[in-house]
Amino acid sequence: MSGRLLVIAAGGTGGHMFPAQALAEAMLAKGWRVRLTTDKRGARYTSGFPAAVEVVTLRSGTLARGGLVAKVLVPLQLIGGILAALLGFLRERPDVVVGFGGYPAIPAMGAAFLARVPRMLHEQNGVLGRVNQLFARHVHAVACGTADTKLPKGVISEHTGNPVREAILTRAAAPYETGNDCPITILVVGGSQGARILSDVVPEAISNLSRELRERVHVVQQARPEDVARVSEHYVGTGIQAEVQTFYADIPDRLAQAQVVVCRSGASTVADVAIVGRPAIFVPLAAAIRDEQTANARALVEAGAAKLIPEEKLDPATLTAQLAEILSNPEQASNMAKAALQCGVPDATERLVSMVERVAGTKDSK
């Protein structure tokens, strides 16, 4: 086969997969061959990858879920995955391996270390994930999607920004409509699995807005399947126009149409908000072990582009006040949208591609 070979090692969440997909698309366009290694859970998120990407499913495991027996088996699963990846590398040596984090990235990254293949990491969050911490001192470069990412002592990184999907880039800096008579779209998203707390709090908070604002509001809300009916009924009962679904395939369009976004602050979500340029109210996931979602939101909050409400402080009254402050002041909302754009890194994919090509020419010394 012709063309240099990139192996991408990525975990099974959108936060890992979206930037990995962006890199795959860019490298294919430059004539590289791309192979994605993940596990069965990660394979569910590969439908958006170009058909030219070869998807290899390796054995992996996580200590974050399952009972005692499942956790005991994790090391054996990982060793099996590393050996399988190593065998593949011996058959066809990659030019570079790029890890995006998550337990499914361990087999290919471990094999790259053993085979002395040029390798690097991309960390999306403001705090290194556990898997990237494991490999950070044993790679040739670390790219960071979030500015001022906390790194282990002695590890040097480059800030590339978080690559976003082409569908987001096509809506970069979409015109922001605001004004006292402008219709108001509130977009509510809670990550790949939705967020129950947003279903619990957001409908009541919006219904508590002034009558003038409520009459102009249209809500687009993502909710878990078990929450869709009750959230929809609440909006119907309060006369608020709303669409409530478990998943929106057209999130880039919805984001471009929104006047404000209420959401988690996962790395990909923050990057999307900044690229399109929208005021946001971030509710970081309290269960995040390293509180990385607070770190992810920091730059936009400090720039005046977003508000942050810790999950433990989120209640209808607090959210109503934050929404009213933004929606009642068109000038402030417009300034927030402009500030968000200043935090975006629209050329993040190009920056990452440049690093990958540079690392591909590295002689292993680690």
C-alpha positions as CSV (number, residue, x, y, z in Angstrom):
1,M,0.0,0.0,0.0
2,S,1.1,3.5,-0.7
3,G,0.9,6.5,1.7
4,R,2.2,7.0,5.2
5,L,0.3,5.3,8.0
6,L,-1.2,7.2,10.9
7,V,-2.7,5.1,13.8
8,I,-5.1,6.9,16.0
9,A,-5.8,5.5,19.4
10,A,-9.0,6.9,21.0
11,G,-11.5,6.1,23.7
12,G,-15.3,5.7,23.4
13,T,-16.7,9.1,24.1
14,G,-17.5,12.0,21.8
15,G,-14.9,14.1,23.7
16,H,-12.2,11.8,22.5
17,M,-13.7,10.9,19.1
18,F,-14.6,14.3,17.6
19,P,-11.0,15.6,17.6
20,A,-9.8,12.2,16.4
21,Q,-12.2,12.3,13.6
22,A,-11.1,15.8,12.6
23,L,-7.5,14.7,12.5
24,A,-8.4,11.6,10.4
25,E,-10.2,13.7,7.8
26,A,-7.3,16.1,7.5
27,M,-4.7,13.4,7.2
28,L,-6.6,11.5,4.6
29,A,-6.8,14.7,2.6
30,K,-3.0,14.9,2.7
31,G,-2.7,11.4,1.3
32,W,-2.0,9.5,4.5
33,R,-3.6,6.2,5.4
34,V,-5.5,6.3,8.7
35,R,-6.2,3.5,11.1
36,L,-8.4,4.0,14.2
37,T,-7.9,1.6,17.1
38,T,-10.5,1.5,19.8
39,D,-12.6,-1.0,21.8
40,K,-16.2,-2.3,21.3
41,R,-17.6,0.7,23.2
42,G,-15.6,3.2,21.1
43,A,-16.6,1.4,17.9
44,R,-20.1,2.7,18.4
45,Y,-18.9,6.3,17.8
46,T,-17.1,5.6,14.5
47,S,-20.0,6.2,12.1
48,G,-18.9,9.8,11.5
49,F,-15.4,8.8,10.4
50,P,-14.7,8.7,6.7
51,A,-15.1,5.3,5.1
52,A,-11.4,5.3,4.2
53,V,-10.5,5.0,7.9
54,E,-9.7,1.4,8.8
55,V,-11.3,0.7,12.2
56,V,-9.5,-1.9,14.4
57,T,-11.2,-3.1,17.6
58,L,-8.8,-4.2,20.3
59,R,-9.5,-5.6,23.7
60,S,-9.5,-3.0,26.5
61,G,-11.1,-2.4,29.8
62,T,-11.8,0.3,32.4
63,L,-11.5,0.6,36.2
64,A,-14.3,3.2,36.2
65,R,-17.1,0.8,35.8
66,G,-18.1,-2.8,36.7
67,G,-17.8,-4.9,39.8
68,L,-14.7,-6.5,41.5
69,V,-14.4,-9.3,39.0
70,A,-14.6,-7.0,36.0
71,K,-11.9,-4.8,37.5
72,V,-9.6,-7.8,38.2
73,L,-9.9,-8.7,34.6
74,V,-8.9,-5.3,33.3
75,P,-5.1,-5.8,33.3
76,L,-5.5,-9.1,31.4
77,Q,-7.7,-7.4,28.8
78,L,-5.2,-4.5,28.4
79,I,-2.3,-6.9,28.1
80,G,-4.2,-8.8,25.4
81,G,-5.0,-5.6,23.6
82,I,-1.4,-4.4,23.7
83,L,-0.1,-7.7,22.3
84,A,-2.6,-7.7,19.5
85,A,-1.6,-4.1,18.6
86,L,2.1,-5.0,18.8
87,L,1.6,-7.9,16.4
88,G,-0.2,-5.5,14.0
89,F,2.7,-3.0,14.2
90,L,5.2,-5.7,13.5
91,R,3.3,-6.7,10.4
92,E,3.0,-3.0,9.3
93,R,4.9,-0.4,11.2
94,P,3.0,2.9,11.5
95,D,4.8,6.2,10.8
96,V,3.2,7.7,13.9
97,V,0.7,6.8,16.6
98,V,-1.5,9.6,18.2
99,G,-3.4,8.9,21.4
100,F,-6.5,10.9,22.3
101,G,-7.0,9.4,25.7
102,G,-9.5,6.9,27.2
103,Y,-8.8,3.3,28.2
104,P,-9.3,2.1,24.6
105,A,-6.2,4.1,23.7
106,I,-3.9,2.0,26.0
107,P,-3.3,-1.0,23.7
108,A,-2.0,1.0,20.7
109,M,-0.1,3.5,22.8
110,G,1.5,0.7,24.8
111,A,2.4,-1.2,21.6
112,A,3.9,2.0,20.1
113,F,6.1,2.4,23.2
114,L,7.3,-1.2,23.0
115,A,7.9,-1.0,19.2
116,R,9.6,2.4,19.5
117,V,7.2,3.9,17.0
118,P,7.0,7.8,17.0
119,R,4.1,8.7,19.2
120,M,2.3,11.7,20.6
121,L,-0.8,12.6,22.7
122,H,-3.7,15.0,22.3
123,E,-5.4,16.1,25.5
124,Q,-8.7,17.7,25.1
125,N,-9.4,18.8,28.7
126,G,-7.8,21.3,31.0
127,V,-6.5,18.5,33.1
128,L,-4.7,15.4,31.7
129,G,-6.9,12.3,31.8
130,R,-5.6,9.2,33.5
131,V,-4.5,7.4,30.4
132,N,-2.7,10.5,29.0
133,Q,-1.0,10.9,32.4
134,L,0.3,7.4,32.1
135,F,2.0,8.0,28.7
136,A,2.8,11.8,29.0
137,R,6.5,11.2,29.9
138,H,6.9,8.5,27.2
139,V,5.9,10.3,24.0
140,H,7.6,12.7,21.7
141,A,5.0,15.5,22.0
142,V,1.9,16.5,23.8
143,A,-0.8,18.7,22.2
144,C,-3.3,20.4,24.4
145,G,-6.7,21.4,23.3
146,T,-7.3,23.7,26.3
147,A,-5.0,26.6,27.2
148,D,-3.0,26.2,30.5
149,T,-3.7,22.5,30.8
150,K,-2.3,21.1,34.0
151,L,0.6,18.8,33.2
152,P,2.9,16.5,35.1
153,K,6.2,18.0,36.2
154,G,8.7,18.1,33.3
155,V,6.2,17.5,30.5
156,I,6.2,20.2,27.9
157,S,3.2,20.7,25.6
158,E,2.0,22.8,22.7
159,H,-1.4,24.5,22.7
160,T,-3.1,23.4,19.5
161,G,-6.7,23.9,20.5
162,N,-9.4,21.2,20.1
163,P,-10.1,20.2,16.5
164,V,-13.8,20.4,15.6
165,R,-15.9,18.7,13.0
166,E,-16.2,20.2,9.5
167,A,-19.9,20.7,10.2
168,I,-18.9,23.1,13.0
169,L,-16.3,24.9,11.0
170,T,-18.8,25.7,8.3
171,R,-20.7,27.7,10.9
172,A,-17.7,29.4,12.4
173,A,-18.6,33.0,13.4
174,A,-22.2,32.6,12.3
175,P,-24.0,35.9,12.5
176,Y,-25.4,36.5,16.0
177,E,-29.0,37.9,16.0
178,T,-30.0,39.8,19.1
179,G,-32.3,42.7,20.0
180,N,-35.3,43.5,22.1
181,D,-37.7,42.2,19.5
182,C,-35.5,39.3,18.3
183,P,-36.8,35.7,18.8
184,I,-34.8,33.8,21.4
185,T,-33.6,30.3,20.9
186,I,-32.2,28.6,24.1
187,L,-30.2,25.5,23.3
188,V,-29.9,23.0,26.1
189,V,-27.4,20.1,25.7
190,G,-26.1,17.7,28.3
191,G,-23.4,15.7,26.6
192,S,-23.6,12.4,24.7
193,Q,-25.9,10.9,27.4
194,G,-27.9,14.0,28.3
195,A,-27.9,15.4,31.8
196,R,-30.8,14.8,34.2
197,I,-30.1,17.8,36.3
198,L,-30.7,20.0,33.2
199,S,-34.0,18.3,32.7
200,D,-34.8,18.9,36.4
201,V,-33.8,22.6,36.5
202,V,-33.9,24.2,33.1
203,P,-37.7,24.0,32.3
204,E,-38.7,25.6,35.6
205,A,-35.9,28.3,35.2
206,I,-37.2,29.2,31.8
207,S,-40.8,29.3,32.9
208,N,-39.8,31.8,35.6
209,L,-38.5,34.3,33.1
210,S,-40.5,37.5,32.6
211,R,-43.6,37.2,30.4
212,E,-41.9,39.4,27.8
213,L,-39.0,37.0,27.5
214,R,-41.1,33.9,27.7
215,E,-43.2,35.0,24.7
216,R,-40.1,35.2,22.5
217,V,-38.4,32.0,23.7
218,H,-38.1,28.8,21.7
219,V,-36.3,26.0,23.6
220,V,-34.3,23.2,21.9
221,Q,-33.4,20.7,24.7
222,Q,-31.7,17.4,24.7
223,A,-32.9,15.0,27.4
224,R,-32.5,11.4,28.4
225,P,-35.2,9.1,27.0
226,E,-36.9,8.7,30.4
227,D,-37.0,12.5,30.8
228,V,-38.4,13.5,27.4
229,A,-42.1,13.2,28.2
230,R,-42.0,15.1,31.5
231,V,-39.8,17.9,30.1
232,S,-42.1,18.3,27.1
233,E,-45.2,18.4,29.3
234,H,-43.7,21.1,31.4
235,Y,-43.1,23.3,28.4
236,V,-46.6,22.6,27.0
237,G,-48.1,23.4,30.4
238,T,-46.4,26.8,30.7
239,G,-47.0,27.8,27.0
240,I,-43.4,27.8,26.1
241,Q,-42.5,26.7,22.5
242,A,-40.0,23.8,22.8
243,E,-38.5,20.8,21.0
244,V,-37.3,18.0,23.3
245,Q,-35.4,15.1,21.9
246,T,-32.8,12.6,23.0
247,F,-30.4,13.4,20.2
248,Y,-29.9,16.2,17.6
249,A,-28.0,15.2,14.5
250,D,-28.0,18.9,13.4
251,I,-26.4,20.4,16.5
252,P,-24.1,22.7,14.5
253,D,-27.2,24.3,12.9
254,R,-29.0,24.5,16.2
255,L,-25.9,26.2,17.8
256,A,-25.7,28.7,15.0
257,Q,-29.4,29.6,15.6
258,A,-29.1,29.9,19.4
259,Q,-29.0,33.2,21.4
260,V,-27.7,31.3,24.5
261,V,-26.5,27.8,25.2
262,V,-27.0,26.0,28.5
263,C,-24.7,23.0,28.6
264,R,-22.0,20.9,30.2
265,S,-18.4,22.1,29.6
266,G,-16.9,19.0,28.0
267,A,-13.9,20.0,25.8
268,S,-15.6,19.4,22.5
269,T,-18.7,21.4,23.6
270,V,-16.6,24.3,24.7
271,A,-14.6,24.3,21.5
272,D,-17.9,24.2,19.4
273,V,-19.3,27.2,21.4
274,A,-16.2,29.2,20.8
275,I,-15.9,28.5,17.1
276,V,-19.5,29.4,16.4
277,G,-19.4,32.2,18.9
278,R,-22.3,32.0,21.3
279,P,-23.0,33.1,24.9
280,A,-23.1,30.1,27.2
281,I,-24.0,29.1,30.7
282,F,-21.8,26.1,31.6
283,V,-22.7,23.6,34.3
284,P,-19.6,21.4,34.8
285,L,-20.1,17.8,35.5
286,A,-19.7,17.4,39.3
287,A,-18.8,13.7,39.0
288,A,-15.7,14.5,36.9
289,I,-12.8,13.1,39.0
290,R,-10.3,15.9,38.2
291,D,-12.9,18.6,37.8
292,E,-11.7,19.0,34.2
293,Q,-14.9,20.5,33.0
294,T,-14.4,23.6,35.2
295,A,-10.9,23.9,33.8
296,N,-12.3,23.6,30.2
297,A,-14.7,26.5,30.8
298,R,-12.2,28.8,32.5
299,A,-11.0,30.7,29.4
300,L,-14.4,31.6,28.1
301,V,-15.6,32.6,31.6
302,E,-12.6,34.8,32.2
303,A,-13.0,36.3,28.8
304,G,-16.6,37.3,29.6
305,A,-18.1,34.9,27.0
306,A,-19.8,32.6,29.4
307,K,-21.2,32.1,32.9
308,L,-20.4,29.2,35.1
309,I,-22.7,27.6,37.6
310,P,-21.3,24.7,39.7
311,E,-23.7,21.8,39.6
312,E,-24.2,21.9,43.4
313,K,-25.4,25.5,43.1
314,L,-27.6,25.0,40.1
315,D,-31.3,25.7,40.9
316,P,-34.1,27.3,39.0
317,A,-33.7,30.7,40.7
318,T,-30.0,30.9,39.9
319,L,-30.4,29.9,36.3
320,T,-33.3,32.2,35.8
321,A,-31.2,35.1,37.0
322,Q,-28.3,34.2,34.7
323,L,-30.6,33.7,31.6
324,A,-32.4,37.0,32.3
325,E,-29.2,38.9,32.6
326,I,-28.0,37.7,29.2
327,L,-31.4,37.8,27.3
328,S,-32.5,41.2,28.7
329,N,-29.3,42.9,27.6
330,P,-28.7,42.5,23.9
331,E,-25.5,44.5,24.0
332,Q,-24.0,42.3,26.7
333,A,-25.2,39.1,24.8
334,S,-23.5,40.4,21.6
335,N,-20.3,41.2,23.4
336,M,-20.3,37.7,24.9
337,A,-20.7,36.2,21.5
338,K,-17.7,38.2,20.2
339,A,-15.7,37.2,23.3
340,A,-16.4,33.5,22.6
341,L,-15.0,33.9,19.1
342,Q,-11.8,35.3,20.5
343,C,-11.3,32.1,22.5
344,G,-11.8,29.8,19.5
345,V,-9.0,28.2,17.6
346,P,-10.4,27.6,14.1
347,D,-7.1,26.3,12.8
348,A,-6.7,23.7,15.6
349,T,-6.8,20.8,13.1
350,E,-4.0,22.4,11.0
351,R,-1.9,22.9,14.1
352,L,-2.3,19.3,15.2
353,V,-1.6,18.0,11.7
354,S,1.7,20.0,11.7
355,M,2.7,18.4,15.0
356,V,1.8,14.9,13.7
357,E,3.9,15.3,10.6
358,R,6.8,16.6,12.7
359,V,6.6,13.7,15.2
360,A,6.4,11.2,12.3
361,G,10.0,12.2,11.4
362,T,11.2,11.8,15.0
363,K,13.8,9.2,15.9
364,D,12.7,7.3,19.0
365,S,14.8,8.3,22.1
366,K,12.2,7.6,24.8
